[in-house]
Amino acid sequence: MEPCSCDTFVALPPSTTDNRIIFGKNSDRLCDEVQEVVYFPATVHDNLEKRLKCTYIEIEQVPETYAVVLSRPAWLWGAEMGANEHGVCIGNEAVWGREEICNEDALLGMDLVRLGLERAETAEKALNVIVDLLEKYGQGGNCAEGGMEFSYHNSFLIADRNEAWILETAGKHWAAEKVQEGVRNISNQLSITTKIDREHPNMRSYAKQKGWWDGEKEFDFAGIYSYLDTAKMMTSSGRYCEGYKLLNKHKGSITFETMMEILRDKPSGINMEGEFLTTASMVSVLPRDSSFPCIHFFTGTPDPERSVFKPFIFVPHISQLLDTTSPTFELEGPIKKKPCFKPDRRHLLYQEHQQAFEVIDKNKEKAKMMLDNMRKLEKELFKEMETVLQNKHPDVNKIVNLFTQCAKDEIRIYKSNTNS
């Protein structure tokens, strides 16, 4: 199965305002899959003999892992997107090409997202973590819970306060492109063509061996490792091209609010509806000046047009994000046995969001009132976050429960509309 899903974006100065890098992603997954927003603190691992269990396989642990905030399908170990305490952000995309997909258990692309965030303090170091693990363990396994078979290769957009990297893979082979200014996006297709800044040492020889490249023509990674006509890539009507157009439309004035509007765009297909839909969204603000905090906004609910972007800032002593953490089940072990049913993984925010929209969808006036209240809450948050972004010494006591309080305020809006 090759659904069209997910879009990840980055904008760097001079395309943005206030010398900030803006990262954004829509995670488009099966419509009944719950995505949770979870926090894991930095940890020192003394017993390195104890293996780390990812979604399907175990790998070696490292001495220290960084604090991370993740948006992830609630049934797996990895993440669709997230950030770490050093201002590194990663989002991944499903991609297909000439190389066969491995259905055997290995690391999921979503596992690699989390591993890159936990183990690297810069974007390029996260790239190194991912390609080293890819070489050692490979990528593969079912990327959906239940009976549906859904496997793919992965591309990644990795950003920090200084630069971004596009990493695209085909099995164990890969190419990477460095982005230092302007805009860039990835979707469900290979997009690195001839600008290749780093690559797998056997990437070219393998393509030649398979008969995909004659060794004479200029090496075009997307053109050789997939079936794309890369000459037409930027003029097609697909979401990759539509996303690039939306970024370029706002070039020079892109803010975090601009990125949210792009993620909410339905005519382009970026905000997806149907069997695969936008199940969660993320936008991050990464000031180049490291004395200012990074801010990471997450929805934790489907459809960004009908969700609230809630801010998260890394500070000491953050408690678990209970309202966006899903219940756990003893079924985690035999995921690969394809249980005939899916457990109810809805967290509290998801439940209240779902119930509220089921009620108000029958009442246009009520729907407008609730959406107006949601946007009012967002505007207040954005104004407050803009103040934080201009303050080198924000109030840590206010920030420590920031995301949790915002989720409670959002839930209060849903409850007031369902109870009235």
C-alpha positions as CSV (number, residue, x, y, z in Angstrom):
1,M,0.0,0.0,0.0
2,E,1.4,3.4,-1.0
3,P,-0.9,6.1,0.5
4,C,-0.2,9.8,0.0
5,S,0.5,11.1,3.5
6,C,2.6,13.5,5.5
7,D,4.3,16.8,4.7
8,T,7.3,18.3,6.5
9,F,8.6,21.9,6.1
10,V,11.4,24.1,7.1
11,A,12.0,27.8,6.5
12,L,15.3,29.5,7.3
13,P,16.4,33.2,7.2
14,P,16.1,35.3,5.1
15,S,12.7,33.6,4.3
16,T,11.6,34.0,7.9
17,T,11.3,37.0,10.3
18,D,13.4,37.8,13.4
19,N,16.3,35.5,12.5
20,R,14.4,32.3,13.3
21,I,14.2,28.9,11.8
22,I,10.6,27.5,11.5
23,F,9.9,23.8,11.3
24,G,6.5,22.2,10.7
25,K,4.9,18.9,10.0
26,N,1.5,17.3,9.4
27,S,1.4,13.6,10.4
28,D,-1.1,11.9,8.1
29,R,-2.0,8.4,9.2
30,L,-4.9,6.0,9.3
31,C,-8.0,8.0,10.4
32,D,-8.7,5.9,13.5
33,E,-5.1,6.0,14.8
34,V,-4.6,8.1,18.0
35,Q,-1.5,10.2,18.3
36,E,-0.2,11.2,21.7
37,V,2.1,14.0,22.8
38,V,4.6,12.7,25.4
39,Y,7.7,13.9,27.2
40,F,10.8,11.9,28.3
41,P,13.4,13.6,30.5
42,A,17.2,13.4,29.9
43,T,18.5,10.1,31.4
44,V,21.9,8.7,32.3
45,H,22.0,4.9,31.5
46,D,24.5,3.2,33.8
47,N,23.7,-0.4,32.8
48,L,24.7,-0.5,29.1
49,E,24.4,-4.2,29.0
50,K,20.6,-3.8,29.1
51,R,19.3,-3.5,25.6
52,L,16.9,-0.8,24.4
53,K,13.6,-2.2,23.2
54,C,12.3,-0.2,20.2
55,T,9.0,-1.0,18.4
56,Y,10.1,-4.5,17.1
57,I,13.7,-5.0,17.9
58,E,16.3,-4.4,20.6
59,I,19.4,-2.3,20.1
60,E,22.4,-1.1,22.2
61,Q,21.7,1.7,24.6
62,V,24.0,4.8,24.9
63,P,25.4,6.3,28.1
64,E,23.1,9.4,28.0
65,T,19.9,10.4,26.2
66,Y,18.5,13.9,25.9
67,A,15.1,15.2,27.0
68,V,12.6,14.9,24.2
69,V,9.0,15.8,23.4
70,L,7.3,13.5,20.9
71,S,4.1,13.3,18.9
72,R,3.7,9.6,18.1
73,P,1.1,6.9,17.2
74,A,0.2,5.6,20.7
75,W,0.9,2.0,19.9
76,L,4.6,2.3,19.1
77,W,8.0,3.2,20.6
78,G,9.2,5.8,18.1
79,A,7.7,9.1,16.9
80,E,6.3,10.8,13.8
81,M,7.9,14.1,14.9
82,G,9.4,15.7,17.8
83,A,12.1,17.9,19.3
84,N,14.9,17.7,21.9
85,E,16.2,20.0,24.6
86,H,19.0,21.2,22.2
87,G,16.5,22.5,19.7
88,V,16.8,19.6,17.2
89,C,13.6,18.8,15.4
90,I,12.9,15.8,13.2
91,G,9.9,14.7,11.0
92,N,9.8,11.7,8.7
93,E,7.9,10.7,5.6
94,A,7.0,7.4,3.9
95,V,8.8,7.0,0.5
96,W,8.8,4.3,-2.1
97,G,11.1,3.6,-5.1
98,R,13.0,1.0,-7.0
99,E,14.4,-0.7,-3.9
100,E,12.2,-3.4,-2.4
101,I,10.6,-2.8,1.0
102,C,11.8,-5.0,3.8
103,N,8.9,-6.6,5.7
104,E,11.1,-8.2,8.3
105,D,11.3,-6.7,11.8
106,A,13.9,-3.9,11.9
107,L,13.9,-0.3,13.0
108,L,10.9,1.7,11.9
109,G,11.5,5.2,10.4
110,M,9.6,6.4,13.5
111,D,12.1,4.6,15.8
112,L,14.9,6.4,14.0
113,V,13.2,9.8,14.6
114,R,13.2,9.2,18.3
115,L,16.7,7.8,18.4
116,G,18.0,10.8,16.5
117,L,16.4,13.2,18.9
118,E,17.5,11.3,22.0
119,R,21.1,10.9,20.9
120,A,22.2,14.1,19.1
121,E,22.6,17.8,20.0
122,T,22.7,19.1,16.4
123,A,20.9,18.3,13.2
124,E,24.0,16.8,11.4
125,K,24.8,14.6,14.5
126,A,21.2,13.3,14.4
127,L,21.7,12.5,10.7
128,N,24.9,10.6,11.7
129,V,22.9,8.7,14.4
130,I,20.2,7.7,11.9
131,V,22.5,6.5,9.1
132,D,24.7,4.6,11.5
133,L,21.7,2.7,12.9
134,L,20.3,2.2,9.5
135,E,23.5,0.6,8.4
136,K,23.7,-1.7,11.5
137,Y,20.0,-2.7,11.8
138,G,18.2,-1.7,8.6
139,Q,14.7,-0.4,8.3
140,G,11.5,-2.4,8.1
141,G,8.4,-3.8,9.7
142,N,4.7,-3.0,9.7
143,C,4.0,0.7,10.3
144,A,0.3,0.2,11.2
145,E,-1.4,-1.4,14.2
146,G,-3.7,-4.3,13.6
147,G,-4.2,-6.4,10.4
148,M,-3.2,-3.9,7.8
149,E,0.2,-4.2,6.1
150,F,1.8,-0.9,5.7
151,S,5.6,-0.7,5.2
152,Y,7.9,1.8,3.5
153,H,11.3,3.4,3.3
154,N,11.8,6.8,4.9
155,S,12.9,10.4,4.3
156,F,13.7,12.8,7.2
157,L,13.8,16.5,7.6
158,I,16.1,17.4,10.5
159,A,16.6,21.0,11.7
160,D,18.3,22.9,14.5
161,R,19.0,26.5,15.3
162,N,21.6,26.8,12.5
163,E,20.7,24.6,9.5
164,A,18.5,21.8,8.2
165,W,19.3,18.5,6.5
166,I,17.2,16.4,4.2
167,L,18.0,12.7,4.5
168,E,16.4,10.3,2.0
169,T,16.8,6.5,2.1
170,A,16.3,3.4,0.0
171,G,17.0,0.4,2.1
172,K,20.4,1.0,3.7
173,H,21.4,3.4,1.0
174,W,20.9,7.2,1.4
175,A,21.6,10.7,0.2
176,A,21.6,13.9,2.2
177,E,21.2,17.6,1.3
178,K,22.2,20.5,3.5
179,V,19.9,23.5,3.7
180,Q,21.3,26.7,5.1
181,E,18.8,29.3,3.8
182,G,15.5,29.6,2.1
183,V,12.7,27.0,2.2
184,R,12.5,23.3,1.8
185,N,9.9,20.6,2.1
186,I,9.5,16.8,1.8
187,S,6.5,14.7,1.1
188,N,5.9,11.1,0.0
189,Q,8.5,11.0,-2.7
190,L,12.3,11.2,-3.0
191,S,13.2,14.8,-3.7
192,I,17.1,15.0,-3.5
193,T,18.3,15.3,-7.1
194,T,21.8,16.4,-8.0
195,K,22.6,18.5,-4.9
196,I,24.0,15.8,-2.7
197,D,26.1,16.9,0.2
198,R,26.6,13.5,1.9
199,E,25.9,10.0,0.8
200,H,26.2,6.3,1.6
201,P,29.6,5.2,0.3
202,N,28.1,2.5,-1.9
203,M,25.1,4.5,-3.1
204,R,26.4,5.0,-6.7
205,S,28.0,1.6,-7.1
206,Y,24.8,-0.1,-6.0
207,A,22.7,1.9,-8.5
208,K,25.2,1.0,-11.2
209,Q,25.1,-2.7,-10.2
210,K,21.3,-2.8,-10.3
211,G,21.3,-1.2,-13.8
212,W,19.6,2.0,-12.7
213,W,22.6,4.2,-13.6
214,D,25.1,4.0,-16.4
215,G,27.9,5.7,-14.5
216,E,28.1,8.4,-17.1
217,K,25.1,10.7,-16.6
218,E,25.0,13.2,-13.8
219,F,23.8,11.4,-10.6
220,D,20.2,12.3,-9.8
221,F,19.3,10.4,-6.6
222,A,15.5,10.8,-6.9
223,G,15.6,10.0,-10.6
224,I,17.7,7.0,-10.2
225,Y,16.4,5.4,-7.0
226,S,12.7,6.0,-7.8
227,Y,10.6,6.3,-11.0
228,L,10.2,10.0,-10.8
229,D,10.7,12.3,-13.7
230,T,12.5,14.9,-11.6
231,A,12.4,17.5,-14.4
232,K,8.6,17.7,-13.8
233,M,8.8,17.4,-10.0
234,M,8.2,21.1,-9.4
235,T,5.4,21.6,-11.9
236,S,3.2,18.6,-10.9
237,S,-0.1,18.9,-8.9
238,G,1.1,16.7,-6.1
239,R,1.5,17.8,-2.5
240,Y,5.2,18.1,-2.7
241,C,4.9,20.8,-5.3
242,E,1.8,22.4,-3.6
243,G,3.7,22.6,-0.3
244,Y,6.7,24.3,-2.0
245,K,4.3,26.8,-3.6
246,L,2.8,27.7,-0.2
247,L,6.3,28.2,1.3
248,N,7.4,30.4,-1.6
249,K,4.2,32.4,-1.4
250,H,5.2,33.7,2.0
251,K,9.0,33.8,1.5
252,G,10.6,36.6,3.4
253,S,7.8,36.9,6.0
254,I,7.3,33.3,7.3
255,T,6.4,33.1,11.0
256,F,5.3,30.2,13.2
257,E,1.7,31.4,12.5
258,T,2.4,31.3,8.7
259,M,3.6,27.7,9.1
260,M,0.4,26.8,11.0
261,E,-1.7,28.2,8.2
262,I,0.2,26.1,5.6
263,L,-0.5,23.0,7.7
264,R,-4.2,23.9,7.9
265,D,-4.5,24.3,4.1
266,K,-7.1,21.9,2.7
267,P,-7.2,22.9,-1.1
268,S,-3.6,21.9,-1.5
269,G,-4.1,18.5,0.2
270,I,-1.6,19.4,3.0
271,N,-4.4,19.1,5.6
272,M,-5.5,15.7,4.6
273,E,-9.0,14.2,4.8
274,G,-10.3,10.7,4.2
275,E,-9.0,7.2,5.1
276,F,-5.6,8.8,5.7
277,L,-6.0,12.1,7.4
278,T,-3.9,14.6,9.4
279,T,-3.9,13.0,12.8
280,A,-1.5,15.5,14.5
281,S,0.5,18.5,13.7
282,M,3.7,20.2,15.0
283,V,5.3,23.6,14.5
284,S,8.6,24.7,16.1
285,V,10.3,28.1,16.4
286,L,14.1,27.8,16.6
287,P,15.8,31.2,17.2
288,R,19.3,31.4,15.9
289,D,20.4,33.2,19.0
290,S,20.8,30.4,21.5
291,S,20.1,32.8,24.4
292,F,16.4,32.7,23.4
293,P,14.2,29.6,24.0
294,C,12.9,27.3,21.3
295,I,9.1,26.8,21.3
296,H,7.4,23.7,20.0
297,F,3.7,23.7,19.3
298,F,1.7,20.4,19.1
299,T,-2.0,19.7,18.5
300,G,-2.3,16.1,19.7
301,T,-5.6,15.9,17.9
302,P,-6.7,15.4,14.3
303,D,-7.2,18.2,11.7
304,P,-5.2,21.3,12.6
305,E,-8.0,23.4,11.3
306,R,-10.1,22.1,14.2
307,S,-7.3,21.9,16.8
308,V,-5.3,24.2,19.0
309,F,-1.5,24.5,18.6
310,K,-0.3,24.3,22.2
311,P,3.3,25.4,23.2
312,F,5.9,23.4,24.9
313,I,9.3,24.8,26.1
314,F,12.1,22.7,27.6
315,V,12.8,23.6,31.2
316,P,13.9,21.5,34.3
317,H,11.3,19.5,36.2
318,I,8.6,19.1,33.6
319,S,6.0,16.6,34.7
320,Q,4.4,14.0,32.4
321,L,1.8,15.4,29.9
322,L,-1.1,13.3,31.3
323,D,-3.9,14.8,29.3
324,T,-2.2,13.9,26.0
325,T,-0.7,10.5,27.1
326,S,-2.6,7.5,26.0
327,P,-3.5,4.5,28.2
328,T,-1.1,1.5,27.9
329,F,-2.1,-2.1,27.3
330,E,-0.5,-5.5,27.7
331,L,-0.9,-6.0,24.0
332,E,2.3,-4.1,23.2
333,G,4.5,-7.3,23.0
334,P,2.7,-9.2,20.2
335,I,2.0,-6.2,17.9
336,K,3.4,-8.1,15.0
337,K,0.8,-10.9,15.6
338,K,-1.8,-8.6,14.1
339,P,-4.6,-8.6,16.8
340,C,-8.0,-8.6,15.2
341,F,-9.0,-5.5,17.2
342,K,-7.4,-2.2,18.2
343,P,-7.5,-1.2,21.9
344,D,-9.0,2.2,22.8
345,R,-5.9,4.3,22.9
346,R,-7.6,7.7,23.1
347,H,-6.1,10.1,25.7
348,L,-8.3,12.6,27.5
349,L,-7.7,15.5,25.1
350,Y,-8.5,13.3,22.1
351,Q,-11.7,12.0,23.7
352,E,-13.0,15.5,24.6
353,H,-12.0,16.8,21.1
354,Q,-13.8,13.9,19.4
355,Q,-16.9,14.2,21.5
356,A,-17.2,17.9,21.1
357,F,-17.0,17.8,17.3
358,E,-19.5,15.0,17.1
359,V,-22.0,17.2,19.0
360,I,-21.4,20.5,17.3
361,D,-21.2,19.1,13.8
362,K,-25.0,19.0,14.1
363,N,-25.2,22.7,15.1
364,K,-23.5,25.3,12.8
365,E,-24.0,28.1,15.3
366,K,-22.4,26.1,18.1
367,A,-19.6,24.9,15.9
368,K,-18.7,28.5,15.0
369,M,-18.8,29.6,18.7
370,M,-16.5,26.7,19.7
371,L,-14.0,27.3,16.9
372,D,-14.0,31.1,17.7
373,N,-13.1,30.2,21.3
374,M,-10.4,27.9,20.2
375,R,-8.9,30.6,18.0
376,K,-9.2,33.1,20.8
377,L,-7.2,30.8,23.1
378,E,-4.6,30.3,20.4
379,K,-4.2,34.1,19.8
380,E,-3.7,34.7,23.5
381,L,-1.1,31.9,23.5
382,F,0.7,33.2,20.4
383,K,0.9,36.7,21.9
384,E,2.3,35.3,25.1
385,M,4.8,33.1,23.2
386,E,6.0,36.1,21.2
387,T,6.9,37.8,24.4
388,V,8.8,34.7,25.6
389,L,10.7,34.6,22.3
390,Q,11.9,38.1,23.0
391,N,12.9,37.4,26.5
392,K,16.3,35.8,27.3
393,H,15.1,35.0,30.9
394,P,11.6,33.7,30.7
395,D,9.7,32.8,33.9
396,V,10.5,29.1,34.4
397,N,7.8,28.6,37.0
398,K,5.2,29.6,34.4
399,I,6.7,27.5,31.6
400,V,7.1,24.2,33.5
401,N,3.4,23.4,33.2
402,L,2.7,25.5,30.1
403,F,1.6,22.7,27.7
404,T,-0.4,20.9,30.4
405,Q,-2.3,24.1,31.3
406,C,-3.0,24.8,27.6
407,A,-4.4,21.3,27.1
408,K,-6.7,21.8,30.2
409,D,-7.9,25.1,28.8
410,E,-8.6,23.4,25.5
411,I,-10.5,20.6,27.2
412,R,-12.5,23.3,29.1
413,I,-13.7,24.7,25.8
414,Y,-14.8,21.3,24.6
415,K,-16.6,20.5,27.8
416,S,-18.5,23.8,27.9
417,N,-19.8,23.2,24.4
418,T,-20.9,19.6,24.9
419,N,-22.5,20.4,28.3
420,S,-24.5,23.4,27.2
